Each structure stands twice: as structure tokens, then as C-alpha cells.
Amino acid sequence: MAGFCHFTSKPFEGTEPSVGVTEGNTTNQIFVLELISTYTVSGTVKDADEKLLQNATIAIEGTDHSTTTDAQGNYSIDGVEEGT
């Protein structure tokens, strides 16, 4: 599996996640960056006779990640978090 990372921010406990700045003014914000590793899950789907299956639905249970296979039975799902 090939992997890549993205960043997400979250506010400190007891603070609001949004910031409002009026025109002509500035603001300083302190925030925490949390590194989240994500991966690509890919493969090929075949039936019992080893025939490639197109338009098969592939879903990762308990997530919103899903896709369908192409004409050669291949699929790829990006952005899957570690431990999913």
C-alpha cells in the first residue's frame, strides 16, 4: 500500500474552531496540527472462475469509503486512515 499524509487542525479544549477577522485587521492564532496517515487500498476482483468483475462495489465497512471496479476488475480507494 502506498501512503501519503495530510494535516488537520483542531482547537484547544474550550476554544472555538472558527476565527473572524474584519477588513484591515490582523489576528494571531495558536493551533495544533495533528498528522494523520492515510493510505490507498487497491486490488482486482474476480469471480470463482477467475473472470474479472466490472462494476462490482467495494466498500470499507464502517466508513464512507467505497468505489466500483473498472472494466478490468480493478479498484482503488484513496484516503483510508490507518486502522480502518
C-alpha positions as a printed NumPy array, in Angstrom:
array([[  0.   ,   0.   ,   0.   ],
       [  1.299,   3.436,  -0.902],
       [  0.733,   6.102,   1.71 ],
       [  0.586,   9.837,   1.995],
       [ -0.138,  12.266,   4.815],
       [ -2.367,  15.274,   5.289],
       [ -2.806,  17.693,   8.15 ],
       [ -5.9  ,  18.537,  10.115],
       [ -6.243,  21.155,  12.802],
       [ -8.304,  21.116,  15.967],
       [ -8.824,  23.864,  18.541],
       [ -7.516,  23.739,  22.061],
       [-10.03 ,  22.41 ,  24.58 ],
       [-12.571,  25.084,  25.455],
       [-11.948,  27.216,  22.354],
       [-13.982,  27.743,  19.221],
       [-12.706,  26.363,  15.894],
       [-13.666,  29.462,  13.857],
       [-11.875,  32.811,  13.538],
       [-13.384,  36.11 ,  12.428],
       [-11.18 ,  38.953,  11.142],
       [-12.553,  42.266,   9.947],
       [-11.115,  44.038,   6.921],
       [ -7.886,  45.88 ,   7.62 ],
       [ -7.179,  43.984,  10.851],
       [ -4.975,  41.024,  11.645],
       [ -5.131,  38.165,  14.095],
       [ -2.708,  35.72 ,  15.661],
       [ -3.927,  32.183,  16.178],
       [ -2.371,  29.279,  18.018],
       [ -3.424,  25.848,  16.833],
       [ -2.303,  22.244,  16.963],
       [ -1.544,  20.231,  13.822],
       [ -2.255,  16.543,  14.063],
       [ -0.581,  14.304,  11.495],
       [ -2.92 ,  11.628,  10.14 ],
       [ -1.528,   8.867,   7.942],
       [ -3.759,   7.77 ,   5.1  ],
       [ -3.348,   5.011,   2.557],
       [ -4.59 ,   3.785,  -0.787],
       [ -6.305,   0.39 ,  -0.845],
       [ -6.41 ,  -1.233,  -4.275],
       [ -6.871,  -4.594,  -5.936],
       [ -8.652,  -6.675,  -8.547],
       [-11.964,  -8.516,  -8.161],
       [-12.549, -11.884,  -9.868],
       [-15.343, -14.408,  -9.636],
       [-14.937, -18.118,  -8.763],
       [-13.95 , -18.85 , -12.391],
       [-11.207, -16.168, -12.283],
       [-13.262, -13.909, -14.595],
       [-12.666, -10.189, -13.945],
       [-15.723,  -8.445, -12.483],
       [-16.572,  -4.958, -13.653],
       [-18.911,  -2.579, -11.787],
       [-18.556,  -4.535,  -8.53 ],
       [-19.   ,  -2.323,  -5.461],
       [-16.125,  -2.278,  -2.999],
       [-16.802,  -0.673,   0.411],
       [-14.833,  -0.415,   3.622],
       [-17.23 ,  -1.356,   6.408],
       [-17.845,   1.355,   8.989],
       [-16.631,   4.172,   6.696],
       [-17.859,   6.294,   3.807],
       [-15.128,   4.839,   1.568],
       [-16.458,   2.966,  -1.45 ],
       [-15.895,   2.618,  -5.181],
       [-16.712,   0.342,  -8.101],
       [-14.4  ,  -1.784, -10.216],
       [-13.448,  -0.733, -13.732],
       [-13.772,  -2.859, -16.901],
       [-10.688,  -4.877, -15.859],
       [-11.984,  -5.516, -12.325],
       [ -9.553,  -3.035, -10.732],
       [-10.405,  -0.673,  -7.884],
       [ -8.604,   1.935,  -5.801],
       [ -9.745,   3.792,  -2.684],
       [ -7.638,   6.775,  -1.534],
       [ -7.583,   8.495,   1.85 ],
       [ -8.105,   5.436,   4.046],
       [ -6.949,   6.178,   7.599],
       [ -4.616,   3.785,   9.384],
       [ -6.511,   1.186,  11.414],
       [ -9.676,   1.428,   9.309]])
